[in-house]
């Protein structure tokens, strides 16, 4: 869903008691390497967390989340630059089509979903 205009208010987060926030020791559940990526899996407080170290543009995940500027210019040497390099000029054209809408600006805290090109997660 594309957002424009003023930022949407985030619903209030649920309240937790101090006992429910007590630190728990992570339990390592698995570790493996695949190509150029290494994955570590941990369980913390009943939640499975997977940490992938490698090129995010080579991952076949459902989505890549990236911080951006209000006009969604994919520049720099970080994740945005890697997305642009792997996705090619068509990826920036997709972002430009979103931001070409009259008055569109992506404000802090807002989310914009685009399709991708040239990425395994396409």
C-alpha positions in Angstrom: 0.0 0.0 0.0 1.5 3.3 -1.0 1.2 6.1 1.6 1.2 9.8 0.8 0.4 12.9 2.7 0.9 13.0 6.5 2.5 10.1 8.3 0.1 7.5 9.6 -0.1 7.1 13.4 1.3 3.9 14.7 -1.1 2.0 17.0 0.0 1.9 20.6 2.2 -1.1 21.4 0.9 -3.6 23.9 2.1 -3.2 27.5 4.4 -5.8 29.0 5.2 -6.5 32.6 8.8 -6.4 33.7 8.7 -10.2 34.2 7.7 -10.8 30.6 10.6 -8.7 29.4 13.2 -10.6 31.5 16.2 -11.5 29.4 16.4 -15.0 28.2 19.6 -16.8 27.0 19.6 -17.4 23.3 19.6 -21.0 22.2 21.5 -21.8 19.0 19.3 -24.0 16.9 21.3 -24.3 13.6 24.1 -22.9 11.6 25.0 -23.5 7.9 26.7 -22.0 4.9 25.2 -21.9 1.4 27.3 -20.4 -1.4 28.5 -17.0 -0.2 26.0 -16.7 2.7 26.2 -18.0 6.3 23.0 -18.4 8.4 22.8 -18.6 12.1 19.5 -19.5 13.8 18.7 -18.7 17.4 15.6 -19.0 19.6 15.1 -16.2 22.1 12.0 -16.2 24.4 10.2 -18.6 22.0 10.9 -16.5 18.9 13.2 -17.9 16.2 15.6 -15.4 14.8 17.7 -16.1 11.6 20.8 -14.0 10.9 22.0 -14.2 7.3 25.5 -12.8 6.5 26.1 -12.3 2.8 24.8 -10.4 -0.2 21.1 -9.5 0.5 20.4 -9.2 -3.2 21.2 -12.9 -3.7 18.8 -14.0 -1.0 15.4 -15.5 -2.2 13.5 -14.1 0.8 10.0 -12.7 0.4 11.1 -9.1 0.7 14.1 -6.9 1.1 13.5 -4.0 3.5 15.6 -0.9 2.9 15.7 2.6 4.4 15.4 5.3 1.8 15.0 9.0 1.3 11.6 10.7 0.6 12.0 10.3 -3.2 13.2 6.7 -3.1 16.5 7.4 -4.9 18.6 4.2 -4.8 22.1 5.6 -4.4 25.2 4.9 -2.3 27.3 2.0 -1.5 24.9 0.4 1.1 21.8 -1.8 0.5 20.1 0.7 -1.8 23.2 0.8 -4.0 23.4 -3.0 -4.1 19.7 -3.2 -5.0 20.2 -0.7 -7.8 23.3 -2.6 -9.1 21.6 -6.0 -9.1 18.2 -4.7 -10.2 19.6 -2.4 -12.9 18.1 0.8 -14.2 14.7 -0.7 -14.3 14.6 -0.9 -10.5 15.1 2.9 -10.2 12.4 3.4 -12.9 10.0 1.4 -10.8 10.7 3.7 -7.8 10.5 6.8 -10.0 7.1 5.7 -11.2 5.9 5.6 -7.6 7.3 9.0 -6.7 6.0 10.7 -9.9 2.5 10.7 -8.4 1.6 14.3 -7.7 2.8 15.5 -4.4 4.2 12.0 -3.4 6.8 12.1 -0.5 7.7 9.2 1.7 7.8 10.5 5.2 9.7 9.1 8.2 7.9 6.1 9.5 6.0 5.4 6.3 6.4 2.3 4.1 6.3 1.9 0.3 6.1 -1.4 -1.4 7.4 -1.9 -5.0 8.0 -4.9 -7.2 11.6 -5.7 -8.0 13.7 -6.6 -11.0 16.8 -8.7 -11.3 16.6 -10.0 -7.7 15.9 -13.5 -6.5 13.2 -12.1 -4.3 11.3 -10.7 -7.3 
